């Protein structure tokens, strides 16, 4: 795509590709429907008679299918196109949700809850991450950091903010089950905007001199790219580290803060504030990445920043016991630095040629899915051995490792410049 900066519209100037704007609107509404129950489904089911262990297993099964669908999303876009991939996501969600809410929940049939909730988990990665791949193909490189920043803004804004606010109103007005049924309406509205109202055309650029590949080969490309392009594997590891602490903290940090004068209800308010900070900085770091470099932004603001503020989330309550304001500020800074990894979604597909962008994004999306397991897994493995302090240092250490790994993610033109400098010397 040519660089037409002089003719950019207002949307283009603020970082949203104008030809894809309805897709962004669709993702926001879809994710609002998809995520409206996340904050309350587990305690609701426990109140109905399930055990905490059963709800944890239910969430884990959901996470398994999220990771699988996230991995396949990129290569499916290259194999069948983004619209068909997104339609698959809607179909998985609607079928799984109808079975989960209509058949499994009324009788508390746990044996049916597991497969139906898991089936539903295929939905949002195939829908939302397919659109993210669409963005990476159809956005000029000078705008790509801002474009993916806006994607994560609408993704998180729908999933973690609008969904929660809508539920808090709808449960009071209509009850839990009607609120769950209403999710289908929002998902279908979001799909309509992203697939039908969004008229952008998507065409895969075939690799020069290579015959059109089969659908199977396109899917296998999501594995073989790891051998052909080791930097994509590194990017996938960095993406796993990115949000591991986000899924680890809720399991042990509220207990630690409770011992230092901050009770659970206050922590929940802090946690909500953290993600308001996060969605704002999704945009800021998208812009900054385009200015100072995607790799620099991920290294210093994302990885190093998260490492520092992860440690401060442990030591601040010790030094300033019960000081909610200071802990909230540190938490917001940590949430902002989580967004520092946003340019990774622009950097990773730019490491490879056009024919491999979908496969590269599949690995990155797999990393996004694996965060759900790695964070809780670290808690399960190490908490009893090293307690809160040790676990905090493990998580911070992973961020510092991510900073080192990110320095290897040089764009092809940067590699060329480095080689030319070495040859000149």
N, C-alpha and C positions, 0 to 999 in steps of 0.2 A: 504494500500500500504506500502511495506517495505521501510525502510530508507536506501537507497543505496548511501550514500554520497560519498563513495570512488570511485564509478563508475559514478558519475555525469559528464555530458558533460559540455562544456563551457556554453551553454544556461542555464542548470540547476544551474551552479555556479553563474551566474549573476541574477538568480531568475525566469527565464522563463522556465516552465516545457517543456522539449524538445519535448515530445509527443503531446503537444498542440500548438506548435509554429505557425502552419498555421492558427489556430483559431485566434490568436492574430493579424496576418497579415490581416485576413478577417475582423475582427472588425474595425481595423484602416481604411481600404478602405471603408467598409460599412458606417461608421460614417462620413467619408469625404463626401460621396454622400448625406447622410441623412441631414447633417447640412450645406450644402453649401449655403442655402438661408437664414439662420437664422438672419444674420446681416443686410440683406437688403430687405427682403420681405415686411415688414410693410411700410417703406417709399416708396417703389416702388408702392405698391397698393394705397397708399394715392395720389401719383402723377397721378395714373390712374383714380382717382375719388372717392375712398372710404374715409370715415371719419376716424379720429384717433380712435374714439369709436368703429367703426366697425372692424378695424384691431385688437384692444384690445380684442374684443369679439371672433374674429377668433383665436387668440393666446390662449385664455382661453379654447375654445372648444378643441384645440389641447392638452392642458395640462390635461384636464379631461381624455382623452383616454390614455395619457401617464401614468397617475397614475393607471388607471384600469389595463392596460397591465403589468405595473411593478409589481403589486400585484400578478397577475396570473402567471407571468413568472416562479417562482420557483416551484409552485405546478404542473404546466403543464409539467415541465421537469420530475418530478417524475411520472406523470401520463402517458405521451406519449414519453418521452425521449427528449434530447436537440435538436437533428437534426430536428425532426418534429416540435418542438416549434419554432426553428429558421426559418424553411421553412414557417410556418404560419406568422411570422413577415415579411418576404420578400413579401409574397402574399398580406398582408394588405397594405404594403407600396406601392407596384407597382400599385395595383388597385386604391388605394386612390390618388396616385400621377398622374396617367393617367387621371382620372376623374377631378382632381383639375386643372391641367395644360391644359388639352385638351378641357374641356367643361366649367368649371366655370370661369377661368380667362379671356378667350377671350371676353366674353360678360359681364364681371364683374357681374356675377350672384351670388350675395351674399348669396341668399337662398341655392345655390348649393355649394358655397365655404365652408360653415360651416360643413356640413356632410362629404364632401370629404376630407377636411384637417384634420378633426377629425379622419376619417377612417385611414388616413395615419399615425396618431399618435400612432396607435397600433403597428406600425412596429418595431421601434428600441428597445423598451423595451423587446419585445418578442425575438428579435434577440440577442441583446448585453447582456441583463441580464440573458438570458438562458445560454449563454456561461460563464458568471460569476459563475453561479451555477455549471456548468460543471467543472470549475476550482476548486471550493471548494470540490467537490467530488474526483477529480483525482489528487490532489496535496498533497504530504506529509506535515504534520503539520509544520515541521521545515522550509519549503519553502513557506508556504502559505501566509505570510505577503508580501513577495517580489512578489509572483505571482499575488496577487490582486493589488499591486502597479503598476505592469506592465500593468494590465488590464486597470486601470484608466488612465495610461499614454497614451495608444493607443486610448482609448475611447475619452478622452478630446483632444488629439492631432488631431484626425480625425475630431471631431465635431467642436471644437473652433479654431483650428489653420489651418490645411490643407484645410478644407472646405472654410474658409474665404480667404486664399491666392489663392486657385484655382478660386474662384468666382471673385476675383479682376482682375485676368487675363482673365478669360473666358467672363465676361460681356463686357470687352473692345474689345475682339476679335470677339465674336459671338452675343452678346446681352443677355438680361435677359431671354427671353423664351427659346432659345436654351440651355442656361446654366441650366435652370430647367429641360429640357428634358435629359440632360447629366447625371443628378443625377441617373437615372435608371441604366445606364451603370455601374457606380461605385458601386451601391448597389448590382447588380448581380455579378460583379467581386468579391466583398467582400464575398458574400454568397458562391460563388464557392470555394474560398480558405478555408473558415471556415467550410463548410459542406462536401465538396467532397475531396479536397486535404488533409484536416485534417482527418487522418485515425484512430484516437484514439477511442477505444471502451468504451462505457459507459454502466454500468450495475448498477441498483439499488440494494442495499443490503437490503433484506427484514428483518424486525424486527423479532428476534427470538421468536418462539412460536406464531406468529401471522399469520393468513391466508392472502394471497395476497389481498390487498384492492382494492375496485372498483375505477373506475376513479372519480366518484362523491365524494367518501370519501376522495380521495387524494386532490380534490379541496377544500372540506370543511376543510381539515387539515390546510389550510392557514388561517382559522379563529379560529378553536378550539385550535391551538397551543398557542394562547394568554392566554387562561385559564390554560392550562397544564404547560406552561413555561413562567411565568410572566417576566423573564429576557429578553425574546425576545421582549416583548412589550416595555420594557425600552429601548432596543437597537433601536427599531423603532422610539421612541420619539427623541432619541439622533440624529438619522439620519435625521429627519425632521429639527431639529435645525441647523444641520451641514451647510446647504446651504441656509437657509432662508434669511440671509442677502445678499447673492449673487443675489437673485431675488428681494430684497427690495431696495438695493442701487441704481440701475439705475433709479428708479422712483423719487428719491428726492435728492440724493447726488450731481449730476451734478449741480442742482440749487443752492445748498448750496455753492459748490466750486466756482460757477460763481460769487457769492457775495463776495468771498474772493480772487479774482484775477486769477482764473483758469477757462478759458473758456471751452466750451463743446468739441471742437476739441482736445484740450490738454487732457481733461479727457478721451476721447476715446482711445488715445494713451496710457495713464496710464492703462486703463482697459485691453487693449491688453497685456501690459507688465505684468500685474498681473497674467494673465493666462499662460504666458510662465513660470513664477515662479512656478505656481501651478502644471503644468505637470512635471516639474523637481522634485519638492518635493513629488509628488505622488510616485516616485521611492525611494527617500531618506527615507521617513517615512515608506515605505514598508519594507526596509532593517532594519531601526531602530526599528520598531515594533518587528521584529524577535529577535533583540538583547536585548532590555530592557523591552519587554513585550508589547503586543497589548493594554492592558488596560491603562498602564502608558502613552503610546504614545498618545492615544486618549484624555486622561484626561489633560495632561500638555501641549502638543504641539498643539493639536486640540482645545479643549474647552477653556482652560485658555488662550492660545495664541490668539485665535480669539476674546475672550472677551476683552483682553488688546488692541489689534491693531484696533478693531472696535472703541473703545473709542478714540484712537490716530488719527483715520481718521477724527474725529470731531475736536479735540483740536489742532492738528498740523496746519491746515490752519488758525486758530484764532491767534496762537502765532507767526507763521511765514507766514504772509499773502503773497500769490502769489509765495511761494517757491515750484516750481513744483518738484524739485529733492527730497526734503524731503517728500512730499506727495506721490511721486512715490515709494520711499523706504518703507514707511509705508504700502502702498498698496501692494507691493510685499511681505512684511512680513505677511500681512493679507492673501494674496493668498496662501502663503506657509503653513500657519496654517490651512486653509481650507483643505489642503491635509493631515493634521495631523489626520483626521478622517478615512483615508484609511484603517488602520488595523481593523476598525469596520467590514469590509467585511470578514476578517479572524476570528475575535472574535465571531461574532454572530452565524455562523453555528457550531462553536466549543462548544457552550454552550449546544447543544442538541446531541442526538444520531444520527447515520447515517440515520435512517428512517425519521427524521424530518428536515434534513438540508435544503431540498428544501422549506419546509414551512417557516422555519426561514428566509431564503433568500427572500421569497416572502414579508414578513413583512418589511425587510430592504429595498427592492426595492420599496415597497409602500411608505416608508418614503422618498425615493429619488424622487418619483413622487409628493408627497404632498408638497415638498419644493416650487414647482412652484406656489402653491396657498397661502401657509402660509406667505411667504415674502411679496407679494403684498397685501395680506389681512391685515397684520399688518399696512402697510402704509395707506390703506383705512380706517381702524378703528381709528388709533391714530394720524395721522399726523396733522389733524386740531386741535386736542385737546392739543397735547404736543409739536408740532413743531419738528424741526430736532434734537435738543438736547435731548428731551424726547424720541424720537424714537430710537436714537443711544443707550441710556441707556437701553431701553427695549430689543434691540437686544443683547447688551453686557450681560445684566442680564440673558437672555436665555442661552447664552454660559456658564455662571458660573453655572447655574442650570444643564446643560448638564455635566459639570465636576463632580458635585456631583452624578448625576445619573450613570455615567460611573463606579464609584467605586463599584456599586452593581453588575457589570457584571463580576463576578468571574467564571473562568473555573471550571469544576467539580473537577479537581485535586487540585485546589486552595481551593475550598470549603472543600475538604477532609482534606487538611493540616490544615486549620483553626480549623476544628472540633477536630482534633487530638491534637492540641496545647491547646485548651480550656479544653479538657478532661485531659490532662497531668497536667494542672494547678489546 
